Every structure is written in C-alpha cells, then in structure tokens.
Amino acid sequence: MTAIPLRDVLIHARQESFRMRHFYLGVEHLFIALLEIQGGLTANILEDHGLTPDYVIDAVRRKSGKGGKHRLWAGIPNTPRCDIVLGIANDLALEQGRTDIDERDLLRAILEEGESMPVRVVTRLGLDAEAFAQEARTRTIHDARTPSYLKVAFGAEFDTDDALEDDALFILRRMFHGYDQIRVERRLSGGHTGALILLITPIHADSREDAAVVVKIDKADTILDEARRYEAHVKNTLPPLTARVEDKPTAPETSELAGIRYTFVSSDGAPRDLGSAARLWRASELGAWLKSELYPTFGKTWWMQRRPFQFQVWTEYDALLPSILTLEWVEGDELPPNSVVIKDPIKRSRVQQLEYGDLVVIENFTVQKVMPDRGEIRLAIGRGTEAARRAYAIDVRGINLSETMFYRGEAVERLIGRVYKTRQDTLKHAASALEPTFDLRAETIPGVASIERLPNPILAYDALLDRTIRGSFSRIHGDLHLGNILVGPNDTPFLIDFAQAREGHPDGLGAAGSEPAQ
Amino acid sequence: MNVSLMIMSGVDDGLLLSYSAQDDGRLTHSEWILTIGRRDESDVCLRNDTFISRDHARLHWRDDQWSLEDCDSKNGTYIEGGDDDVRVSGTVMLEPEQLFRIGRTWLRLQPHG
C-alpha cells in the first residue's frame, strides 16, 4: 500500500467539517481524516499506543464541539493554522523530491506545528508528541497488518461448547504478540456487563510458561475507560500483592472490541473467581475469608477511607436503574408547541406522568453511548463524560445515525422526541416477565422468613431516590460481585474489573454508617 | 503594556490578536480591562462563533496577574481542566498559556505578550 495522497485526505476532512457543521477546514478535520484511513499511518501508530482511532476522534470532536445552526460565511475557508500546516507539509514533500503531499507529510506537519487541538488532545491522552513525530517520520506504510501466528490452545477446564468468537481471538493474538502459544485455562464468570473474562497462560517458544494472567475483553470504549479509571482511582491504592494492569490496553483499530490484561505479583498457581471458590467452601469458611483476607487487604485504602458524606440517594444510585425515559427521535430543533421541556434539575414526578406519544424536548444533556447498529443513543443530564454520575439517562431511538452524527461526550443543547416508554413501563415489563405469583400493583409483596410483607419495590423506589442520606464517601470498586473477586494461591484475594471504580458512597442503604438525614 | 491572544479553535484557529494598554480596552489606575464578545465595540471581537454572547467575558490585568471574568454569558466561559472543562462562574485567575473557552472558541494568552 502506498501513502494516501492529500486530495483523498481532504475529501474526508471536508466531510468531517460538514458533519460537525463547522464549514471551515481546520487541522482537527485533517487529523480526523488521517485517522479514518483504514490501516493508515496515523491510526497505526496510535493503535500501538493502545488508542483506537474512534476513541481519539471522539476526544477531538468533544474539544471543538458541533457548530451552530447558521452558516456565517460562504465556502469552506482554511483556518490560518491549517494554512501553516499545509505549508509545512508542502516543504516536507519537496524535501523528498515530490510535488504531491501525502499522509506522512501531513501528519509530520501537524506534529511539527504542534499547537493544534488534535495534538493537544493526543498529548493529554498520554501520547508523547516527540515519540509520535519520530514514528511518523520512520514507520513504513503497509497493508492492514497480519499479526504473526500465535497458537491458541484450551485447558482441560475450558468449556469447548462455549467457543471463543473470532473477534476475541483476534484481540488475544494481538495482546500476546511475541509469545509462541497461549493456553486459555477457563472462563471466569463475567459481570452483568457481558464482558468476557479469561484466565490465560502465555507460553514461550521454548515451552517455558509464564504466570497466568486474567484478560478482560469488552467494547473498546469500556476498556479504554477502565484503563483511565485504573490510572486515576486504583493504581496507587492497591496492596503490594494483587492484580495490576501493567500494560496499555490492546485496542486494534479494525475491531470494536479491546482487551485489558491483569497480571499478578504472586506467581505460583492460578486464581479462580470467588463464585467457584465458594462452591468448595463451607459458609463459615467463606465468611472467615471475607473477614480475614478480603476486607483487611483492600479495606485500608478503599472502603475504610470514610469521610462524612451527605447526599440525595438519586445522585449515587439512579444510575443503577433503567433509563428514566425512552424517546422516539423527532428531527429538527425548533421548539414545538405543547411540548414538555426536560432539563436540569429533573423533576422525576413530571417525567413519570408522561404518556406514550407525548412530545418532549430535552435540553443540555451529554451523549453517553452511541449504538450505531440499533440507531440509538443514550444521554445523561449535565456536561462531560462523567455527567452527574450518569444519573437520569434518557435513551433516544429511531435515529438514522449515518445521516445525523452523534459522538460520545457530545453536549446536546436540544433534542426532540416522542415518549416511547418511561422507566415505570420498563420496570413493570421486566417484573411481569418474571411471572410473579403475586399482584405487582399491590402496595406490598410477600416477604421473607421473618417479615411477612415487604413494600413493593416498583412502587416504593421512586420516593427513596429523593431521601437524603448521611453516609460516607470513599474510593469504591463500583461493581463488586463473585466474578471479579479472585482467590489466588494461599487464598490471597485479588480484585479485577475496575470499569466502575470511582469515589462515592461505599455501602448499601441501611448498612452501618448510613442513616436517613433529618 | 501589551498582550497577545491566540485563537486556538474554530474558523480563525491560529490567528494572533494583539492589544496594548494605550489603545485598547479600559485602563484605570489599578487595572486594565479587555472585553470579549460578539458586539462590534468589544475589545476582543469574535464574530464567527454564534455561541458567544454580545458581552461574554472580560480579561483583567491587575497586580501583575491576569484574570478572567464571565459576564453571565449564555453558553458559558470555560477553563481547560483535566478530563472536563471547568465552567467559570465569577472571576478566576488565568496563568499564561492557560487555554480558556468563550462559547465554542478556545483562546490562549500568549506567554510573551
């Protein structure tokens, strides 16, 4: 494959400018166009640094934001910085005895100019600009790369009926590049998120086996987010002997999936998840292990770091519930008459009263997720990627995403839709699907051993969200379950899966240290 | 006293704007103020961004220090933060080379204005 010429890059760059309603040609559009070249030089380098082109493209888009509704000028003028960059690229081409600028000249010029938004963005994502420039100068351009062949074997405990999909194998081959073989020992039970978690032994060409590692494979965005959370919240708080994320995630540009690898400092014997371990233990053994191993090992820097924290329940817990509203998208952004406007602060009671088909306008939300295959996006209230801890999510369906672009982290000033279903509908539907033997509409439902009746959660949860709780604040894992607590050799406890790690409220309602505030 | 602002995004990305205390803005015995907005009379007039209010923000030079004041603009004034941009309410100190955003337009105080 030869280097892509400038004129082809410009076609993509102009399209990007139109999609973003910018109507000028800037360095950000050139950079995104370079990243959109399949197997191109720029994507290739970023990928080796554990960044997918899509992730970087969305980060650049977030920085500049979509333009307004009105065009203020004719044509597509170049920005002053774009002219400077094209000038440098032209010089670079001439130095090589060429008259036409290619993708390498352009990338080198962007990095040499060095002050543009995309360069700022990749630097902030942890890429060293000098190393990037060095690679841009020296790396050869070739076809979509064929990873060297890595043998994949399966251990006796791996359930071969539940084979790995090609996408996952592709990630594994890339991740263990340099080894001769890997042995997939077994699956560890994943969380509710549907991530694939595997225990893998890497094997060298001389049959020497390295210590087993745990690999998690999930959607690329999720994995890259987890790597960031690990850096921010987890890395410096772990006990000396535990699972660590040592490498950058493996995120090939040609796959929607990515992988992350947890290595263990203690090396002999493979860990198993607590779910499997608990099956072999008596209840008292499990209790003793939690108390004498898990809690002391992680407690000190995690949930025992309690600071007083008073909060409204919804701020910490609304995110665990289904989206508050699902809308059918309506094109345009003129405010229709008789529409209900939803914006911060959200009045839940008002949202719950909405009925199928009602016109709704939502204002100042952030795109959390784009699901192109379903024509659906998820929005959360507020700004930024952490938008109010993802409370009050709204799903919007029926969008032709190839015509109307949305990107993760985009601030949406206004969006119109018709009510498709409310959270109450979703919860009732999910509860009915369980075919309960009691009336779902009753105030109370059958209880447990010592309590005859319990409040019906479907009717009771909403009021609870508005309670103010006096609790504590600490570093939390956020998704602790039997699948991501691991039991290693000598019953050492390990934690994996830091995709929800953050600072927040660590204990369940009613647990020690939490009480309703006056 | 002179200062330069570099436009860091949008259609004017890369444009350098220069101001002097003698000719631009308002100079009192204690401070020098530059107004930023879409209005023609703004000292820093940014017409090419519809997200900018007519009187959007002000730069203050006082006690050898720059600060940035948001004038209750509709779409806000922001300072570049770690993960997310931080919205300015009231007045904040501004370091040289710090990026700040007026509407959708990023600007930077040039270090050797």
Interface residues (C-beta under 8 A of the other chain):
Chain A: H22 F23 Y24 G26 V27 E28 K63 S64 G65 G67 G68 K69 H70 L72 W73 P77 T79 P80 R81 C82 D83 I84 E115 S116 M117 R120 R383 G384 T385 E386
Chain B: M6 M8 S9 G10 V11 D12 D13 G14 L15 R47 N48 D49 T50 F51 D83 D84 D85 R87 L99 R104 W106
